[in-house]
Amino acid sequence: MYAWKSHFVVQSDYQHWANEVLFTALDYLQPDAIDSDQGLFFNSIHHTVDHMLLVSQLWLARLQGESLAVNFKCINNPDWRELKIALRRETRKLQTWLEAQSPEFFDTQIVFTGSDSKSRSMWVRDVLTHLFTHYAHHRGQISAVATRLGVPSPEMDFFYYRREMERLLSEMRQVAAPEASAPEAAV
């Protein structure tokens, strides 16, 4: 049996990491570039990131059996700094919530009311795949705009995430190894 839970917990961690890489790149832009119309579906970088947050909140509510009214037509989080913090918190909240679910949960379906007001059902694993590819879709659009505006292209691929995690684990092992082999202090 495939370990969906482990897969999606790692994917949620990757989403957080990739958002951070993107935010680091966007920090090179002037605030007016973040808020100006850049030809994105949601016009600005700010509105697109706001949309990412709302979609995450909407799907988490649906996964929890709740409904959430959202308005994608306006920017719901007008302060850019606070919006970045809110998206960071939301991705970690989702990760923590997924970690608390039983492995069987990922093989269930949820029923929800779609944006067209129709009742729908989806497998949890399809919901999460949609959510995470939705993040990647919008990060890619934002990255292209930021690159066009002169920001170095952020390396947000999953491959780079795995490499970074392997590097961090290696560093942790190196730090722990000398501590484990150190003789006990004389009493």
MDTraj code that builds the backbone (N, CA, C; nanometers):
import mdtraj as md
import numpy as np

residues = "MET TYR ALA TRP LYS SER HIS PHE VAL VAL GLN SER ASP TYR GLN HIS TRP ALA ASN GLU VAL LEU PHE THR ALA LEU ASP TYR LEU GLN PRO ASP ALA ILE ASP SER ASP GLN GLY LEU PHE PHE ASN SER ILE HIS HIS THR VAL ASP HIS MET LEU LEU VAL SER GLN LEU TRP LEU ALA ARG LEU GLN GLY GLU SER LEU ALA VAL ASN PHE LYS CYS ILE ASN ASN PRO ASP TRP ARG GLU LEU LYS ILE ALA LEU ARG ARG GLU THR ARG LYS LEU GLN THR TRP LEU GLU ALA GLN SER PRO GLU PHE PHE ASP THR GLN ILE VAL PHE THR GLY SER ASP SER LYS SER ARG SER MET TRP VAL ARG ASP VAL LEU THR HIS LEU PHE THR HIS TYR ALA HIS HIS ARG GLY GLN ILE SER ALA VAL ALA THR ARG LEU GLY VAL PRO SER PRO GLU MET ASP PHE PHE TYR TYR ARG ARG GLU MET GLU ARG LEU LEU SER GLU MET ARG GLN VAL ALA ALA PRO GLU ALA SER ALA PRO GLU ALA ALA VAL".split()
xyz = np.array([
    [0.0835, -0.1193, 0.0000],
    [0.0000, 0.0000, 0.0000],
    [0.0880, 0.1258, 0.0000],
    [0.0547, 0.2183, -0.0860],
    [0.1306, 0.3423, -0.0956],
    [0.1064, 0.4278, 0.0285],
    [0.2080, 0.4906, 0.0778],
    [0.1980, 0.5715, 0.1996],
    [0.1585, 0.7156, 0.1637],
    [0.0293, 0.7359, 0.1368],
    [-0.0185, 0.8686, 0.1002],
    [0.0109, 0.9716, 0.2091],
    [-0.0078, 0.9325, 0.3328],
    [0.0131, 1.0287, 0.4418],
    [0.1542, 1.0841, 0.4389],
    [0.2520, 0.9972, 0.4339],
    [0.3914, 1.0409, 0.4308],
    [0.4173, 1.1302, 0.3093],
    [0.3638, 1.0899, 0.1954],
    [0.3818, 1.1674, 0.0721],
    [0.3288, 1.3097, 0.0883],
    [0.2079, 1.3229, 0.1395],
    [0.1476, 1.4556, 0.1464],
    [0.2041, 1.5407, 0.2598],
    [0.2518, 1.4787, 0.3662],
    [0.3196, 1.5563, 0.4709],
    [0.4486, 1.6158, 0.4137],
    [0.5231, 1.5364, 0.3383],
    [0.6456, 1.5873, 0.2740],
    [0.6095, 1.6959, 0.1729],
    [0.5043, 1.6729, 0.0953],
    [0.4625, 1.7729, -0.0029],
    [0.4228, 1.9041, 0.0639],
    [0.3586, 1.8973, 0.1784],
    [0.3201, 2.0214, 0.2457],
    [0.4445, 2.0946, 0.2977],
    [0.5444, 2.0197, 0.3428],
    [0.6700, 2.0824, 0.3843],
    [0.7378, 2.1476, 0.2638],
    [0.7352, 2.0779, 0.1504],
    [0.7925, 2.1339, 0.0274],
    [0.7216, 2.2639, -0.0102],
    [0.5893, 2.2694, 0.0022],
    [0.5154, 2.3911, -0.0329],
    [0.5635, 2.5088, 0.0508],
    [0.5822, 2.4839, 0.1793],
    [0.6314, 2.5892, 0.2685],
    [0.7702, 2.6346, 0.2226],
    [0.8583, 2.5391, 0.1960],
    [0.9950, 2.5700, 0.1523],
    [0.9934, 2.6500, 0.0217],
    [0.9141, 2.6051, -0.0761],
    [0.9102, 2.6727, -0.2061],
    [0.8534, 2.8143, -0.1925],
    [0.7542, 2.8328, -0.1068],
    [0.7024, 2.9676, -0.0826],
    [0.8113, 3.0566, -0.0254],
    [0.8921, 3.0030, 0.0647],
    [1.0017, 3.0817, 0.1230],
    [1.1043, 3.1216, 0.0173],
    [1.1378, 3.0287, -0.0716],
    [1.2310, 3.0604, -0.1799],
    [1.1736, 3.1734, -0.2658],
    [1.0456, 3.1630, -0.2976],
    [0.9809, 3.2672, -0.3774],
    [0.9799, 3.4005, -0.3031],
    [0.9436, 3.3994, -0.1760],
    [0.9388, 3.5235, -0.0986],
    [1.0764, 3.5891, -0.0901],
    [1.1805, 3.5084, -0.0760],
    [1.3171, 3.5630, -0.0722],
    [1.3479, 3.6353, -0.2027],
    [1.3093, 3.5759, -0.3145],
    [1.3305, 3.6414, -0.4440],
    [1.2475, 3.7687, -0.4547],
    [1.1229, 3.7628, -0.4105],
    [1.0348, 3.8794, -0.4222],
    [1.0799, 3.9952, -0.3337],
    [1.1577, 3.9670, -0.2302],
    [1.2072, 4.0733, -0.1432],
    [1.2977, 4.1715, -0.2181],
    [1.3454, 4.1344, -0.3363],
    [1.4282, 4.2239, -0.4176],
    [1.3436, 4.3281, -0.4915],
    [1.2136, 4.3053, -0.4996],
    [1.1268, 4.3972, -0.5726],
    [1.0823, 4.5143, -0.4859],
    [1.0537, 4.6240, -0.5512],
    [0.9955, 4.7391, -0.4830],
    [0.8482, 4.7093, -0.4536],
    [0.7941, 4.7646, -0.3456],
    [0.6541, 4.7381, -0.3112],
    [0.5561, 4.7682, -0.4243],
    [0.5833, 4.8727, -0.5031],
    [0.4897, 4.9044, -0.6114],
    [0.4865, 4.7944, -0.7171],
    [0.5955, 4.7216, -0.7352],
    [0.5977, 4.6098, -0.8304],
    [0.5126, 4.4939, -0.7786],
    [0.5105, 4.4739, -0.6492],
    [0.4303, 4.3674, -0.5873],
    [0.2811, 4.3944, -0.6075],
    [0.2435, 4.5213, -0.6017],
    [0.1017, 4.5587, -0.6077],
    [0.0533, 4.6003, -0.7457],
    [0.1429, 4.6154, -0.8422],
    [0.1008, 4.6633, -0.9742],
    [0.0495, 4.5496, -1.0620],
    [-0.0295, 4.5871, -1.1620],
    [-0.0853, 4.4899, -1.2564],
    [0.0282, 4.4345, -1.3415],
    [0.0505, 4.3051, -1.3299],
    [0.1582, 4.2387, -1.4038],
    [0.1053, 4.1414, -1.5083],
    [-0.0255, 4.1500, -1.5367],
    [-0.0847, 4.0639, -1.6375],
    [-0.1150, 3.9226, -1.5905],
    [-0.1106, 3.8999, -1.4605],
    [-0.1455, 3.7691, -1.4050],
    [-0.2977, 3.7543, -1.4013],
    [-0.3453, 3.6334, -1.3842],
    [-0.4894, 3.6115, -1.3763],
    [-0.5498, 3.6978, -1.2662],
    [-0.4796, 3.7094, -1.1542],
    [-0.5246, 3.7955, -1.0447],
    [-0.4496, 3.9290, -1.0461],
    [-0.4034, 3.9666, -1.1619],
    [-0.3360, 4.0936, -1.1905],
    [-0.1999, 4.1070, -1.1232],
    [-0.1982, 4.1248, -0.9918],
    [-0.0726, 4.1549, -0.9233],
    [-0.0152, 4.0325, -0.8523],
    [0.1115, 4.0427, -0.8190],
    [0.1763, 3.9396, -0.7381],
    [0.1038, 3.9297, -0.6042],
    [0.0728, 4.0442, -0.5454],
    [0.0058, 4.0481, -0.4154],
    [-0.1277, 3.9734, -0.4212],
    [-0.2089, 4.0041, -0.5210],
    [-0.3403, 3.9404, -0.5297],
    [-0.3262, 3.7899, -0.5563],
    [-0.2243, 3.7510, -0.6321],
    [-0.2041, 3.6091, -0.6602],
    [-0.1643, 3.5334, -0.5336],
    [-0.0767, 3.5906, -0.4531],
    [-0.0387, 3.5256, -0.3264],
    [-0.1590, 3.5236, -0.2321],
    [-0.2385, 3.6285, -0.2315],
    [-0.3603, 3.6315, -0.1515],
    [-0.4536, 3.5179, -0.1947],
    [-0.4645, 3.4976, -0.3241],
    [-0.5459, 3.3877, -0.3774],
    [-0.4930, 3.2527, -0.3296],
    [-0.3616, 3.2344, -0.3304],
    [-0.3026, 3.1084, -0.2832],
    [-0.3426, 3.0812, -0.1387],
    [-0.3375, 3.1849, -0.0562],
    [-0.3763, 3.1698, 0.0847],
    [-0.5240, 3.1322, 0.0962],
    [-0.6101, 3.2021, 0.0242],
    [-0.7532, 3.1734, 0.0329],
    [-0.7859, 3.0320, -0.0132],
    [-0.7211, 2.9872, -0.1205],
    [-0.7458, 2.8519, -0.1696],
    [-0.7013, 2.7491, -0.0658],
    [-0.5888, 2.7740, -0.0026],
    [-0.5416, 2.6827, 0.1016],
    [-0.6404, 2.6772, 0.2178],
    [-0.6883, 2.7931, 0.2605],
    [-0.7857, 2.7974, 0.3694],
    [-0.9159, 2.7280, 0.3305],
    [-0.9592, 2.7501, 0.2077],
    [-1.0823, 2.6897, 0.1588],
    [-1.0729, 2.5375, 0.1579],
    [-0.9630, 2.4826, 0.1030],
    [-0.9509, 2.3371, 0.0947],
    [-0.9289, 2.2727, 0.2308],
    [-0.8571, 2.3404, 0.3205],
    [-0.8424, 2.2838, 0.4545],
    [-0.9785, 2.2771, 0.5234],
    [-1.0580, 2.3816, 0.5096],
    [-1.1928, 2.3791, 0.5681],
    [-1.2730, 2.2637, 0.5096],
    [-1.2673, 2.2454, 0.3790],
    [-1.3411, 2.1359, 0.3153],
    [-1.2907, 2.0004, 0.3646],
    [-1.1613, 1.9859, 0.3791],
    [-1.1054, 1.8601, 0.4292],
    [-1.1533, 1.8310, 0.5714],
    [-1.1776, 1.9372, 0.6464],
    [-1.2234, 1.9232, 0.7843],
    [-1.3754, 1.9140, 0.7941],
    [-1.4424, 1.9079, 0.6778],
    [-1.5875, 1.8950, 0.6773],
    [-1.6607, 2.0252, 0.7019],
    [-1.5935, 2.1356, 0.6834],
    [-1.6529, 2.2671, 0.7048],
    [-1.6646, 2.3403, 0.5715],
    [-1.7374, 2.4492, 0.5725],
    [-1.7438, 2.5335, 0.4532],
    [-1.6874, 2.6703, 0.4892],
    [-1.6355, 2.7362, 0.3893],
    [-1.5744, 2.8674, 0.4105],
    [-1.6120, 2.9549, 0.2921],
    [-1.6666, 3.0703, 0.3203],
    [-1.6999, 3.1650, 0.2141],
    [-1.5751, 3.2482, 0.1843],
    [-1.5361, 3.2512, 0.0583],
    [-1.4190, 3.3298, 0.0182],
    [-1.4556, 3.4202, -0.0986],
    [-1.3836, 3.5295, -0.1094],
    [-1.4025, 3.6224, -0.2203],
    [-1.2687, 3.6372, -0.2915],
    [-1.2577, 3.5749, -0.4071],
    [-1.1329, 3.5794, -0.4827],
    [-1.1179, 3.7083, -0.5634],
    [-1.2224, 3.7897, -0.5696],
    [-1.2197, 3.9093, -0.6541],
    [-1.1453, 4.0265, -0.5921],
    [-1.1276, 4.0225, -0.4619],
    [-1.0572, 4.1326, -0.3954],
    [-0.9395, 4.0778, -0.3158],
    [-0.8499, 4.1664, -0.2783],
    [-0.7381, 4.1271, -0.1934],
    [-0.7894, 4.1273, -0.0496],
    [-0.7887, 4.0121, 0.0129],
    [-0.8405, 3.9966, 0.1482],
    [-0.7368, 4.0294, 0.2550],
    [-0.6103, 4.0277, 0.2174],
    [-0.4995, 4.0553, 0.3091],
    [-0.4156, 4.1681, 0.2485],
    [-0.4514, 4.2944, 0.2754],
    [-0.3882, 4.4073, 0.2061],
    [-0.2430, 4.4356, 0.2449],
    [-0.2008, 4.3932, 0.3631],
    [-0.0627, 4.4178, 0.4049],
    [0.0261, 4.3034, 0.3538],
    [0.1208, 4.3337, 0.2666],
    [0.2053, 4.2325, 0.2033],
    [0.2819, 4.1493, 0.3065],
    [0.3417, 4.2139, 0.4028],
    [0.4186, 4.1424, 0.5051],
    [0.3292, 4.0468, 0.5836],
    [0.2132, 4.0951, 0.6242],
    [0.1195, 4.0105, 0.6986],
    [0.0663, 3.8963, 0.6130],
    [0.0495, 3.9204, 0.4835],
    [0.0038, 3.8156, 0.3925],
    [0.1071, 3.7031, 0.3854],
    [0.2345, 3.7387, 0.3741],
    [0.3388, 3.6355, 0.3696],
    [0.3398, 3.5541, 0.4986],
    [0.3255, 3.6210, 0.6114],
    [0.3210, 3.5509, 0.7405],
    [0.1993, 3.4588, 0.7463],
    [0.0858, 3.5071, 0.6993],
    [-0.0373, 3.4264, 0.7024],
    [-0.0228, 3.3026, 0.6146],
    [0.0397, 3.3148, 0.4963],
    [0.0585, 3.1977, 0.4103],
    [0.1566, 3.1001, 0.4743],
    [0.2606, 3.1521, 0.5379],
    [0.3544, 3.0634, 0.6099],
    [0.2795, 2.9837, 0.7169],
    [0.2001, 3.0525, 0.7945],
    [0.1242, 2.9864, 0.9017],
    [0.0255, 2.8850, 0.8449],
    [-0.0384, 2.9203, 0.7348],
    [-0.1393, 2.8319, 0.6761],
    [-0.0759, 2.7037, 0.6235],
    [0.0395, 2.7133, 0.5592],
    [0.1020, 2.5918, 0.5073],
    [0.1496, 2.5028, 0.6220],
    [0.1990, 2.5621, 0.7292],
    [0.2385, 2.4818, 0.8461],
    [0.1162, 2.4237, 0.9171],
    [0.0089, 2.5000, 0.9226],
    [-0.1153, 2.4502, 0.9824],
    [-0.1645, 2.3274, 0.9060],
    [-0.1636, 2.3349, 0.7747],
    [-0.2043, 2.2214, 0.6930],
    [-0.1127, 2.1025, 0.7182],
    [0.0171, 2.1266, 0.7224],
    [0.1120, 2.0169, 0.7453],
    [0.0860, 1.9506, 0.8806],
    [0.0697, 2.0292, 0.9829],
    [0.0436, 1.9761, 1.1166],
    [-0.0872, 1.8978, 1.1190],
    [-0.1885, 1.9506, 1.0527],
    [-0.3176, 1.8823, 1.0484],
    [-0.3056, 1.7495, 0.9745],
    [-0.2342, 1.7484, 0.8619],
    [-0.2146, 1.6239, 0.7869],
    [-0.1392, 1.5204, 0.8702],
    [-0.0387, 1.5656, 0.9457],
    [0.0372, 1.4743, 1.0319],
    [-0.0527, 1.4086, 1.1359],
    [-0.1573, 1.4781, 1.1785],
    [-0.2468, 1.4257, 1.2824],
    [-0.3527, 1.3297, 1.2266],
    [-0.3650, 1.3204, 1.0950],
    [-0.4674, 1.2333, 1.0358],
    [-0.4189, 1.0885, 1.0307],
    [-0.5128, 0.9964, 1.0344],
    [-0.4785, 0.8553, 1.0224],
    [-0.4409, 0.8263, 0.8777],
    [-0.3592, 0.7249, 0.8529],
    [-0.3252, 0.6891, 0.7141],
    [-0.4488, 0.6581, 0.6297],
    [-0.5527, 0.6045, 0.6921],
    [-0.6740, 0.5697, 0.6201],
    [-0.7479, 0.6937, 0.5669],
    [-0.7318, 0.8065, 0.6332],
    [-0.7990, 0.9291, 0.5913],
    [-0.7680, 0.9631, 0.4454],
    [-0.6463, 0.9362, 0.4020],
    [-0.6015, 0.9744, 0.2681],
    [-0.6656, 0.8879, 0.1592],
    [-0.7311, 0.7793, 0.1996],
    [-0.8029, 0.6920, 0.1066],
    [-0.9541, 0.7101, 0.1169],
    [-0.9960, 0.8269, 0.1658],
    [-1.1389, 0.8561, 0.1760],
    [-1.1763, 0.9660, 0.0774],
    [-1.3064, 0.9870, 0.0668],
    [-1.3572, 1.0964, -0.0155],
    [-1.4194, 1.2017, 0.0745],
    [-1.4153, 1.3261, 0.0287],
    [-1.4862, 1.4329, 0.0987],
    [-1.5983, 1.4821, 0.0081],
    [-1.7029, 1.5312, 0.0700],
    [-1.8145, 1.5916, -0.0017],
    [-1.8153, 1.7392, 0.0354],
    [-1.8291, 1.8240, -0.0655],
    [-1.8255, 1.9682, -0.0421],
    [-1.9109, 2.0381, -0.1461],
    [-1.9422, 2.1628, -0.1182],
    [-2.0140, 2.2451, -0.2150],
    [-1.9106, 2.3234, -0.2941],
    [-1.9139, 2.3050, -0.4257],
    [-1.8185, 2.3732, -0.5126],
    [-1.8523, 2.5197, -0.5310],
    [-1.7630, 2.5917, -0.5979],
    [-1.7854, 2.7344, -0.6215],
    [-1.9063, 2.7589, -0.7109],
    [-1.9528, 2.6541, -0.7794],
    [-2.0734, 2.6630, -0.8620],
    [-2.1994, 2.6263, -0.7834],
    [-2.1863, 2.6110, -0.6519],
    [-2.2954, 2.5764, -0.5596],
    [-2.3468, 2.4334, -0.5752],
    [-2.2765, 2.3493, -0.6493],
    [-2.3149, 2.2099, -0.6657],
    [-2.2398, 2.1229, -0.5657],
    [-2.3069, 2.0188, -0.5186],
    [-2.2427, 1.9238, -0.4289],
    [-2.1458, 1.8378, -0.5101],
    [-2.0268, 1.8209, -0.4575],
    [-1.9230, 1.7449, -0.5256],
    [-1.8550, 1.6521, -0.4260],
    [-1.7874, 1.5511, -0.4794],
    [-1.7049, 1.4662, -0.3940],
    [-1.5716, 1.4452, -0.4640],
    [-1.4661, 1.4304, -0.3843],
    [-1.3315, 1.4080, -0.4356],
    [-1.2549, 1.3221, -0.3362],
    [-1.1638, 1.2428, -0.3877],
    [-1.0716, 1.1698, -0.3013],
    [-0.9800, 1.2705, -0.2322],
    [-0.9490, 1.2460, -0.1072],
    [-0.8596, 1.3346, -0.0321],
    [-0.7269, 1.3495, -0.1053],
    [-0.6734, 1.2400, -0.1561],
    [-0.5430, 1.2477, -0.2253],
    [-0.5523, 1.3342, -0.3507],
    [-0.6686, 1.3379, -0.4174],
    [-0.6852, 1.4248, -0.5335],
    [-0.6991, 1.5706, -0.4921],
    [-0.7664, 1.5950, -0.3803],
    [-0.7777, 1.7311, -0.3274],
    [-0.6382, 1.7854, -0.2972],
    [-0.5581, 1.7060, -0.2273],
    [-0.4244, 1.7526, -0.1897],
    [-0.3341, 1.7696, -0.3114],
    [-0.3451, 1.6798, -0.4079],
    [-0.2675, 1.6949, -0.5314],
    [-0.3080, 1.8233, -0.6021],
    [-0.4381, 1.8493, -0.6086],
    [-0.4854, 1.9743, -0.6694],
    [-0.4299, 2.0953, -0.5950],
    [-0.4403, 2.0951, -0.4639],
    [-0.3942, 2.2094, -0.3848],
    [-0.2457, 2.2347, -0.4079],
    [-0.1657, 2.1297, -0.4037],
    [-0.0212, 2.1489, -0.4158],
    [0.0210, 2.1863, -0.5577],
    [-0.0471, 2.1326, -0.6585],
    [-0.0144, 2.1750, -0.7947],
    [-0.0667, 2.3163, -0.8209],
    [-0.1730, 2.3537, -0.7522],
    [-0.2253, 2.4907, -0.7611],
    [-0.1211, 2.5893, -0.7086],
    [-0.0613, 2.5568, -0.5942],
    [0.0483, 2.6395, -0.5416],
    [0.1593, 2.6528, -0.6463],
    [0.2029, 2.5406, -0.7007],
    [0.3140, 2.5416, -0.7969],
    [0.2780, 2.6227, -0.9210],
    [0.1555, 2.6088, -0.9668],
    [0.1079, 2.6843, -1.0830],
    [0.1245, 2.8349, -1.0607],
    [0.0744, 2.8832, -0.9475],
    [0.0811, 3.0273, -0.9211],
    [0.2224, 3.0730, -0.8858],
    [0.2987, 2.9899, -0.8157],
    [0.4388, 3.0277, -0.7900],
    [0.5141, 3.0427, -0.9217],
    [0.4867, 2.9531, -1.0164],
    [0.5522, 2.9628, -1.1471],
    [0.5173, 3.0911, -1.2187],
    [0.3903, 3.1297, -1.2157],
    [0.3500, 3.2551, -1.2781],
    [0.4202, 3.3739, -1.2119],
    [0.4194, 3.3738, -1.0792],
    [0.4824, 3.4839, -1.0051],
    [0.6321, 3.4878, -1.0332],
    [0.6950, 3.3723, -1.0361],
    [0.8382, 3.3643, -1.0629],
    [0.8719, 3.4222, -1.2005],
    [0.7894, 3.3907, -1.3005],
    [0.8134, 3.4436, -1.4353],
    [0.8046, 3.5955, -1.4364],
    [0.7048, 3.6493, -1.3677],
    [0.6899, 3.7953, -1.3605],
    [0.8087, 3.8566, -1.2868],
    [0.8454, 3.7970, -1.1741],
    [0.9571, 3.8508, -1.0958],
    [1.0866, 3.8482, -1.1776],
    [1.1079, 3.7413, -1.2519],
    [1.2272, 3.7309, -1.3358],
    [1.2244, 3.8398, -1.4430],
    [1.1078, 3.8609, -1.5025],
    [1.0933, 3.9673, -1.6021],
    [1.1243, 4.1040, -1.5411],
    [1.0946, 4.1198, -1.4120],
    [1.1205, 4.2469, -1.3432],
    [1.2645, 4.2581, -1.2922],
    [1.3479, 4.1567, -1.3214],
    [1.4898, 4.1661, -1.2877],
    [1.5360, 4.0867, -1.1680],
    [1.4474, 4.0116, -1.1070],
    [1.4849, 3.9293, -0.9917],
    [1.5502, 3.8007, -1.0435],
    [1.6592, 3.7559, -0.9792],
    [1.7151, 3.6262, -1.0200],
    [1.6090, 3.5166, -1.0067],
    [1.6034, 3.4295, -1.1042],
    [1.5019, 3.3243, -1.1070],
    [1.5161, 3.2310, -0.9866],
    [1.4124, 3.2214, -0.9036],
    [1.4220, 3.1345, -0.7850],
    [1.4163, 2.9867, -0.8227],
    [1.5013, 2.9066, -0.7612],
    [1.5049, 2.7612, -0.7829],
    [1.4106, 2.6966, -0.6826],
    [1.2886, 2.6674, -0.7270],
    [1.1850, 2.6175, -0.6371],
    [1.1456, 2.4733, -0.6649],
    [1.2149, 2.4064, -0.7563],
    [1.1794, 2.2687, -0.7914],
    [1.1928, 2.1758, -0.6713],
    [1.1123, 2.0714, -0.6717],
    [1.1158, 1.9717, -0.5648],
    [1.2564, 1.9133, -0.5491],
    [1.3257, 1.8962, -0.6598],
    [1.4632, 1.8456, -0.6579],
    [1.5516, 1.9305, -0.5669],
    [1.5388, 2.0634, -0.5744],
    [1.6198, 2.1526, -0.4905],
    [1.5793, 2.1432, -0.3444],
    [1.4519, 2.1234, -0.3206],
    [1.4044, 2.1019, -0.1838],
    [1.4691, 1.9768, -0.1253],
    [1.4659, 1.8652, -0.2005],
    [1.5242, 1.7393, -0.1514],
    [1.6732, 1.7559, -0.1255],
    [1.7423, 1.8242, -0.2147],
    [1.8858, 1.8478, -0.1947],
    [1.9113, 1.9287, -0.0683],
    [1.8305, 2.0319, -0.0472],
    [1.8452, 2.1153, 0.0729],
    [1.8176, 2.0341, 0.1994],
    [1.7153, 1.9506, 0.1972],
    [1.6835, 1.8678, 0.3139],
    [1.7958, 1.7682, 0.3415],
    [1.8519, 1.7083, 0.2376],
    [1.9639, 1.6150, 0.2548],
    [2.0849, 1.6863, 0.3142],
    [2.1115, 1.8090, 0.2682],
    [2.2236, 1.8865, 0.3213],
    [2.2020, 1.9165, 0.4699],
    [2.0815, 1.9583, 0.5053],
    [2.0523, 1.9884, 0.6455],
    [2.0631, 1.8646, 0.7342],
    [2.0135, 1.7509, 0.6861],
    [2.0257, 1.6261, 0.7628],
    [2.1712, 1.5860, 0.7807],
    [2.2508, 1.6023, 0.6781],
    [2.3930, 1.5710, 0.6864],
    [2.4625, 1.6595, 0.7900],
    [2.4296, 1.7883, 0.7888],
    [2.4880, 1.8801, 0.8874],
    [2.4463, 1.8423, 1.0291],
    [2.3202, 1.8034, 1.0462],
    [2.2734, 1.7632, 1.1787],
    [2.3467, 1.6380, 1.2265],
    [2.3681, 1.5437, 1.1355],
    [2.4403, 1.4211, 1.1715],
    [2.5847, 1.4516, 1.2100],
    [2.6472, 1.5436, 1.1394],
    [2.7855, 1.5799, 1.1692],
    [2.7963, 1.6455, 1.3054],
    [2.7000, 1.7274, 1.3400],
    [2.6998, 1.7926, 1.4708],
    [2.6744, 1.6896, 1.5803],
    [2.5825, 1.5973, 1.5561],
    [2.5468, 1.4968, 1.6557],
    [2.6556, 1.3927, 1.6745],
    [2.7313, 1.3595, 1.5703],
    [2.8331, 1.2552, 1.5778],
    [2.9418, 1.2850, 1.6797],
    [3.0024, 1.4033, 1.6799],
    [3.1049, 1.4313, 1.7826],
    [3.0483, 1.4308, 1.9234],
    [2.9257, 1.4765, 1.9404],
    [2.8639, 1.4776, 2.0730],
    [2.8430, 1.3343, 2.1231],
    [2.8054, 1.2445, 2.0334],
    [2.7793, 1.1056, 2.0713],
    [2.9083, 1.0330, 2.1099],
    [3.0191, 1.0702, 2.0466],
    [3.1453, 1.0000, 2.0744],
    [3.2308, 1.0704, 2.1785],
    [3.1871, 1.1847, 2.2283],
    [3.2662, 1.2579, 2.3288],
    [3.2625, 1.1837, 2.4619],
    [3.3794, 1.1715, 2.5263],
    [3.3818, 1.1047, 2.6593],
    [3.3066, 1.1869, 2.7617],
    [3.2515, 1.1172, 2.8595],
    [3.1788, 1.1875, 2.9646],
    [3.2781, 1.2642, 3.0490],
    [3.2357, 1.3792, 3.0950],
    [3.3220, 1.4624, 3.1792],
    [3.3443, 1.3927, 3.3136],
    [3.4641, 1.4085, 3.3650],
    [3.4959, 1.3500, 3.4960],
    [3.4181, 1.4215, 3.6033],
    [3.3711, 1.3438, 3.6983],
    [3.2903, 1.4014, 3.8062],
    [3.3767, 1.4253, 3.9259],
])
top = md.Topology()
chain = top.add_chain()
for i, resn in enumerate(residues, 1):
    res = top.add_residue(resn, chain, resSeq=i)
    for name in ("N", "CA", "C"):
        top.add_atom(name, md.element.get_by_symbol(name[0]), res)
traj = md.Trajectory(xyz[None], top)
